[in-house]
Amino acid sequence: MAIPISSRKALREWKLYGFIVPSLVLVATFAYFPAVSAVYHSFFDWAGGDAKQFIGFDNFRRAFRDQMLWDSFQTVSILIVFNLFKMVPAILLAVLIHRLRSERWQYFYRAMLVVPMIVPHLVTLFIWKFFFDPNFGALNRVFDLTGLKQGLVWLDQTVFHWGVFSEMTPIGWLSQPDLILPALFIWGFPWIGTVGVLIYLAGLQSISTEVYEAAELDGVGAIGKFFYIELPLILTQVRLNLMLLIVGTLQGYGLMLLLLGESGGPGGRGMVPGLWMYNRAFIAGEFGYACAVGMILFGFILALTWVNNRYVRVEK
């Protein structure tokens, strides 16, 4: 006996509900509940256990007087500026791959970009930590072999008087406060992010060949094509990557935790808001205060996202 059409539709709807409802429960449990819990506990003096005391906005008042927290925001602002410069190599590489005439070679380079994603990010961080080692790290060896160290020592002693470079002492990239930010800038060289390049490539592939043909008829060269065609037409992708970069830099702290420890290195020079939140929660046991710091960080991210959506416009 055939099942009526209305019954079959009802059965499909019940199956759909049977999949959606558990999914919503899981999302609420593992995504929304921790966020709501953080908001709730930010108003308590809470050490992570069952005991807690309501203190209102005291955690937030303390945060606004916390000099380390505001120094960490200054540090993360510098890192955001660093990362803006690091966007350039990814854009240039995407343009170079896009201009390859052979589709086979384009596919090859795209595949080669994806291969490093197989390596766990934690392994990459450990490799970079070894690079920065003052005695056995590859970075200091490169500086010694190329003579760059002698140049830095000369600049230090005769021009800038930094007091951080010495001919007889290995460069302590992670042990000297004045060198921590330069080390974080060097990190990730040559600064080609796989996801960023693929996003730019997706935008470049949407440019029609007629645009290039018209430019060639007008005598536009390779550099002119980049500034007048390719860069303006991928500004949507640049805007997307810019927002992801800002949010990721503000939220991130894993790199600093691994390279510098929970204190942010000597003098706390590498301290960022996420690492300070981790420090207060898991080192000092001040989970309530850490939740308040997280709420302030959330406010900064939300404000920057609103500014980006409101004022950063891309018109083609």
Backbone torsions as a table, in degrees:
resi	resn	phi	psi	omega
1	MET	NA	128.8	-176.6
2	ALA	-73.9	140.5	178.5
3	ILE	-81.3	131.1	179.2
4	PRO	-57.1	152.4	-177.8
5	ILE	-61.3	-41.3	-179.9
6	SER	-61.5	-37.5	179.2
7	SER	-68.3	-38.9	178.7
8	ARG	-65.7	-38.8	176.8
9	LYS	-64.2	-41.5	178.3
10	ALA	-63.3	-38.1	179.6
11	LEU	-65.7	-41.4	178.1
12	ARG	-64.2	-39.4	179.2
13	GLU	-65.2	-39.3	178.4
14	TRP	-65.6	-38.5	176.0
15	LYS	-63.5	-40.9	178.8
16	LEU	-63.7	-45.6	177.0
17	TYR	-62.1	-36.3	179.5
18	GLY	-65.2	-22.6	176.2
19	PHE	-91.5	-38.8	-175.6
20	ILE	-70.1	-44.8	-175.0
21	VAL	-60.9	-49.7	176.8
22	PRO	-61.0	-34.5	178.8
23	SER	-64.2	-42.8	178.4
24	LEU	-64.8	-37.0	178.0
25	VAL	-63.5	-43.1	179.0
26	LEU	-65.0	-43.0	178.4
27	VAL	-61.9	-44.8	179.7
28	ALA	-62.9	-37.2	-176.9
29	THR	-72.0	-45.0	-171.8
30	PHE	-100.4	-9.5	180.0
31	ALA	-116.3	-55.4	-174.6
32	TYR	-79.1	-38.4	-177.9
33	PHE	-61.7	-45.2	176.9
34	PRO	-60.7	-37.5	179.6
35	ALA	-65.8	-45.3	178.8
36	VAL	-64.4	-38.9	178.2
37	SER	-62.7	-38.4	178.8
38	ALA	-64.9	-42.3	177.9
39	VAL	-62.0	-44.7	-177.2
40	TYR	-64.0	-47.2	-174.5
41	HIS	-77.8	-10.6	177.5
42	SER	-67.8	-14.5	179.2
43	PHE	-99.4	12.7	-176.6
44	PHE	-125.6	153.2	165.7
45	ASP	-86.4	99.5	-167.8
46	TRP	-131.1	130.2	-179.7
47	ALA	-104.4	11.1	176.8
48	GLY	101.8	-11.3	179.5
49	GLY	-99.2	-156.3	179.6
50	ASP	-77.9	-29.5	-176.8
51	ALA	-78.5	131.0	176.3
52	LYS	-155.7	154.7	-177.9
53	GLN	-129.7	128.5	-179.8
54	PHE	-70.9	126.2	-179.4
55	ILE	-127.6	10.1	176.8
56	GLY	66.4	-129.8	-176.1
57	PHE	-94.3	18.0	-178.4
58	ASP	-62.4	-38.8	178.3
59	ASN	-61.6	-39.0	-180.0
60	PHE	-71.6	-38.6	176.6
61	ARG	-62.6	-41.0	178.4
62	ARG	-64.6	-39.1	-179.0
63	ALA	-63.3	-40.1	-179.4
64	PHE	-71.1	-14.4	174.1
65	ARG	-102.3	2.7	-175.7
66	ASP	-84.5	105.8	-177.3
67	GLN	-65.8	-36.5	178.9
68	MET	-62.2	-38.7	179.3
69	LEU	-63.0	-44.9	-178.4
70	TRP	-73.7	-30.5	172.1
71	ASP	-64.6	-35.8	179.0
72	SER	-67.6	-34.6	175.3
73	PHE	-67.3	-34.7	175.7
74	GLN	-65.4	-41.9	178.7
75	THR	-63.5	-44.2	-178.0
76	VAL	-69.1	-27.8	175.4
77	SER	-65.8	-41.0	176.4
78	ILE	-63.6	-40.2	179.5
79	LEU	-65.3	-34.8	177.0
80	ILE	-63.0	-42.2	177.6
81	VAL	-63.4	-42.6	175.6
82	PHE	-55.3	-47.1	-175.5
83	ASN	-68.4	-25.4	175.1
84	LEU	-62.9	-41.8	176.2
85	PHE	-65.9	-32.3	-178.7
86	LYS	-72.4	-9.9	176.3
87	MET	-74.1	-24.7	-173.5
88	VAL	-63.1	-49.1	-179.8
89	PRO	-58.7	-35.8	179.4
90	ALA	-65.7	-41.0	178.8
91	ILE	-64.1	-45.2	-178.5
92	LEU	-64.4	-41.0	179.4
93	LEU	-65.2	-40.8	178.2
94	ALA	-61.2	-40.1	178.9
95	VAL	-65.8	-41.9	-179.7
96	LEU	-64.0	-42.7	178.6
97	ILE	-65.8	-39.9	-179.5
98	HIS	-63.3	-32.3	-176.7
99	ARG	-81.4	-7.8	176.3
100	LEU	-63.4	131.8	-178.5
101	ARG	-76.2	-29.5	-177.7
102	SER	-83.8	121.4	176.6
103	GLU	-66.2	-30.4	179.1
104	ARG	-64.0	-44.0	179.4
105	TRP	-69.5	-35.2	175.4
106	GLN	-59.8	-45.5	179.3
107	TYR	-63.1	-39.5	-179.2
108	PHE	-61.4	-47.4	-178.1
109	TYR	-69.2	-35.3	175.8
110	ARG	-63.7	-40.5	178.7
111	ALA	-65.0	-40.2	179.4
112	MET	-65.5	-28.8	176.1
113	LEU	-70.6	-33.4	-176.9
114	VAL	-78.5	-28.0	-175.9
115	VAL	-55.1	-44.8	-180.0
116	PRO	-61.1	-20.0	178.9
117	MET	-67.3	-18.2	178.6
118	ILE	-68.8	-32.4	-179.4
119	VAL	-71.8	127.5	178.9
120	PRO	-57.4	141.3	-177.5
121	HIS	-61.7	-32.0	179.7
122	LEU	-63.3	-38.2	177.8
123	VAL	-63.0	-42.4	178.2
124	THR	-60.0	-40.6	179.4
125	LEU	-65.2	-39.9	178.3
126	PHE	-65.4	-38.2	177.9
127	ILE	-62.1	-44.0	179.4
128	TRP	-66.9	-34.6	176.5
129	LYS	-62.0	-37.0	176.1
130	PHE	-68.9	-37.4	177.6
131	PHE	-57.5	-36.7	-176.9
132	PHE	-83.9	-2.2	-179.4
133	ASP	-59.8	128.6	-174.9
134	PRO	-67.5	-26.9	-175.1
135	ASN	-99.0	-38.3	-175.0
136	PHE	-119.9	-1.6	-176.0
137	GLY	-68.7	147.9	-179.1
138	ALA	-67.6	-29.9	-176.3
139	LEU	-64.3	-46.6	179.0
140	ASN	-66.5	-33.9	177.5
141	ARG	-65.5	-39.8	176.9
142	VAL	-63.1	-42.9	179.1
143	PHE	-63.7	-37.3	179.1
144	ASP	-70.1	-44.3	-176.2
145	LEU	-70.1	-33.5	-177.7
146	THR	-89.1	-7.9	-178.2
147	GLY	81.8	5.0	179.9
148	LEU	-65.3	-31.8	179.9
149	LYS	-64.5	-42.5	178.7
150	GLN	-61.1	-36.6	177.7
151	GLY	-65.9	-41.0	177.9
152	LEU	-66.1	-39.4	178.4
153	VAL	-63.1	-41.7	179.6
154	TRP	-64.2	-44.9	178.3
155	LEU	-62.1	-39.4	-178.6
156	ASP	-65.1	-45.8	-171.7
157	GLN	-82.8	-27.0	-172.9
158	THR	-110.8	-24.2	-173.3
159	VAL	-114.5	-63.7	-170.0
160	PHE	-93.4	-25.8	-179.6
161	HIS	56.8	49.3	178.4
162	TRP	-68.2	-38.5	-176.3
163	GLY	78.1	26.1	-177.8
164	VAL	-118.7	-16.2	-178.5
165	PHE	-113.1	135.0	179.8
166	SER	-139.9	143.4	-178.2
167	GLU	-64.0	-34.8	-173.7
168	MET	-94.4	-5.5	-174.9
169	THR	-117.3	131.3	175.4
170	PRO	-61.3	149.2	-179.2
171	ILE	-72.2	119.5	179.8
172	GLY	-94.0	83.2	-173.5
173	TRP	-60.5	-36.9	-176.1
174	LEU	-107.0	3.1	-178.2
175	SER	-112.1	-7.2	177.4
176	GLN	-114.0	125.2	-175.9
177	PRO	-54.4	-36.9	-176.3
178	ASP	-73.7	-13.3	-177.9
179	LEU	-105.0	-4.1	-176.6
180	ILE	-66.3	-47.1	180.0
181	LEU	-65.7	-43.4	172.9
182	PRO	-57.7	-37.0	178.2
183	ALA	-64.9	-40.1	178.4
184	LEU	-68.0	-27.9	175.0
185	PHE	-71.3	-40.3	179.5
186	ILE	-67.8	-31.1	-176.2
187	TRP	-53.7	137.1	177.9
188	GLY	87.1	2.6	179.0
189	PHE	-53.6	135.5	9.6
190	PRO	-89.6	24.1	170.2
191	TRP	62.4	46.0	178.0
192	ILE	-113.8	102.8	179.0
193	GLY	-84.9	129.9	-176.2
194	THR	-60.2	-49.0	-177.4
195	VAL	-62.5	-42.5	179.8
196	GLY	-61.1	-45.3	179.9
197	VAL	-62.4	-42.3	-179.5
198	LEU	-65.7	-36.6	177.3
199	ILE	-65.8	-42.9	178.1
200	TYR	-64.5	-39.6	178.9
201	LEU	-62.1	-39.2	178.3
202	ALA	-61.2	-38.9	177.3
203	GLY	-70.7	-38.6	-179.4
204	LEU	-66.9	-35.7	-178.5
205	GLN	-70.0	-14.4	177.8
206	SER	-84.1	-5.9	178.6
207	ILE	-79.1	126.1	-177.0
208	SER	-73.4	153.1	179.8
209	THR	-67.7	-24.9	179.5
210	GLU	-62.2	-32.9	178.9
211	VAL	-65.0	-43.1	178.2
212	TYR	-66.5	-40.4	180.0
213	GLU	-63.4	-41.2	178.2
214	ALA	-64.7	-38.0	178.8
215	ALA	-66.3	-40.6	178.7
216	GLU	-65.2	-36.3	177.0
217	LEU	-65.3	-30.9	177.7
218	ASP	-84.1	0.6	177.9
219	GLY	79.6	23.6	179.0
220	VAL	-77.6	129.2	-179.4
221	GLY	-84.7	-172.7	-177.0
222	ALA	-63.3	-42.8	180.0
223	ILE	-68.7	-39.9	178.6
224	GLY	-62.8	-38.0	177.1
225	LYS	-60.7	-37.5	-179.0
226	PHE	-66.7	-46.8	-173.9
227	PHE	-80.1	-27.7	-175.0
228	TYR	-103.7	-17.4	-177.3
229	ILE	-120.8	-62.9	-168.6
230	GLU	-69.7	-51.7	-178.4
231	LEU	-62.0	-46.3	178.6
232	PRO	-62.4	-32.1	-175.4
233	LEU	-86.1	-5.8	174.8
234	ILE	-114.5	16.8	179.7
235	LEU	-63.8	-27.5	175.4
236	THR	-62.1	-44.3	178.0
237	GLN	-68.1	-37.0	177.1
238	VAL	-63.0	-42.0	178.4
239	ARG	-62.3	-41.7	178.2
240	LEU	-63.2	-48.6	179.7
241	ASN	-64.3	-33.8	178.0
242	LEU	-62.7	-44.1	179.9
243	MET	-66.8	-42.4	177.5
244	LEU	-62.1	-38.0	-180.0
245	LEU	-65.0	-46.3	-178.1
246	ILE	-64.1	-46.2	-179.6
247	VAL	-64.1	-44.5	-179.5
248	GLY	-63.6	-39.0	179.7
249	THR	-68.7	-40.1	179.5
250	LEU	-67.3	-38.2	-176.9
251	GLN	-82.2	-30.5	-169.3
252	GLY	-71.8	147.8	174.0
253	TYR	-153.8	-3.8	-177.1
254	GLY	-61.1	-40.1	179.5
255	LEU	-61.4	-48.2	-179.2
256	MET	-66.3	-36.7	179.5
257	LEU	-63.0	-41.6	-177.7
258	LEU	-75.7	-42.7	-176.1
259	LEU	-78.3	-37.4	-169.1
260	LEU	-116.5	-13.4	-177.6
261	GLY	89.9	176.2	-174.3
262	GLU	-70.7	-13.0	179.2
263	SER	-93.0	-0.6	179.3
264	GLY	78.6	20.1	179.0
265	GLY	85.2	-176.9	-179.2
266	PRO	-58.2	128.2	179.8
267	GLY	69.4	9.9	-177.8
268	GLY	63.3	26.4	-174.3
269	ARG	-68.6	-25.1	179.1
270	GLY	-100.3	17.8	-179.2
271	MET	-73.6	130.8	175.1
272	VAL	-122.7	162.9	-175.2
273	PRO	-56.0	-41.5	179.6
274	GLY	-62.7	-39.8	179.2
275	LEU	-69.9	-35.9	177.3
276	TRP	-66.3	-38.1	176.2
277	MET	-63.1	-43.9	177.1
278	TYR	-62.3	-42.1	-178.6
279	ASN	-61.9	-46.8	-178.4
280	ARG	-66.1	-34.9	-176.2
281	ALA	-78.6	-53.8	-168.7
282	PHE	-98.7	-13.2	176.8
283	ILE	-102.9	-48.0	-179.3
284	ALA	-89.5	-14.7	-179.1
285	GLY	72.8	20.6	-179.8
286	GLU	-99.9	72.7	-173.9
287	PHE	-67.4	-36.6	178.8
288	GLY	-63.4	-44.0	178.3
289	TYR	-66.4	-37.7	177.4
290	ALA	-61.9	-38.4	176.9
291	CYS	-63.3	-38.3	177.7
292	ALA	-65.2	-41.2	176.0
293	VAL	-61.7	-40.5	177.4
294	GLY	-62.8	-37.4	177.9
295	MET	-66.5	-38.9	177.0
296	ILE	-65.4	-41.6	177.2
297	LEU	-62.8	-41.0	176.1
298	PHE	-59.8	-40.2	178.6
299	GLY	-62.7	-40.9	177.9
300	PHE	-63.6	-45.0	-179.0
301	ILE	-64.3	-42.4	179.1
302	LEU	-62.8	-40.8	179.7
303	ALA	-65.6	-43.1	179.3
304	LEU	-66.7	-36.6	177.2
305	THR	-64.2	-41.2	178.7
306	TRP	-64.5	-42.4	178.5
307	VAL	-62.5	-42.5	179.7
308	ASN	-62.4	-45.5	-178.9
309	ASN	-72.0	-27.7	-175.1
310	ARG	-87.2	-39.0	-169.9
311	TYR	-115.1	-22.7	179.6
312	VAL	-88.6	98.2	-176.8
313	ARG	-106.4	144.7	176.8
314	VAL	-121.3	112.8	179.2
315	GLU	-115.1	125.4	-179.4
316	LYS	-103.5	NA	NA
